[in-house]
């Protein structure tokens, strides 16, 4: 626990510091995190992390997350177009190698590009919104509050297992506690926002952060069980890898944008 707390504090201060800096500093950090996250994903699937087919995935991650607007004022391709091109190149690799790169490997690598690339894209883009620092802190704060609430409420009164085949330690009581704490946190942000965020929208954001964030955690647990591993990586002692730490982020940030819960 001591190692976990130390790593969490150092990593949290570093990340929030870059977040406050914003601009290319923050976006560059998020891009680096995305590439490391994809490295962890590729390694988990059993593919050589720097093989030719994996490099296609890294290129896709780079193309999705890179801050093109800071260089050319516009993105050369949409996310849909980038995703389609990555899919085509990966499937072509399967054909060219005469199925030495099987289609199931191609499918997993493509899934990783979309799952990780789009997740980190929205983590970066949220900071570039008007009042982006507020919105980013709101989402991170609500996610962290949900995690802490679920953990401590589950420890205190948790009796009914939430999804024992995927994550045996999670409880229904903990999940509900996480939702309540996330909503309270989001509403507190609304109260200090000077009219920027209504309490009604804050409630929906808190619910989204907690429910979808906990699903992101379960998604990560599910595919780690498939590959029989404990952590996605070892970059963060006591926490695992980038994907272990950001499993909720990379589903919550796109989700709240899709629901248009954040203003543009």
Buried (B, 14 or more C-beta within 10 A) or exposed (E): EEEEEEBBEEBEEEBBEBBEEBEEEBBBBBBEBBBBBBBBBBBBBEBEBEBEBBEBBBBBBBBBBBBBEEEEEEBEEEBEEBBEBBBEBBBEBBEEEEEEBEEEBBBBBBBBBBBBBBBBBBBBBBBBBEEBBBBBBBBBBBBBBBBBBBBBBBEEEBEEBBBEEBBEEBBBBBBBBBBBBBBBBBBBBBEEBEEBBEBEBBBBBBBBBBBBBBBBBBBBBEBBEEEEBEBBBEBBEBBBBBBBBBBBBBBBBBBBBEEEBBEE
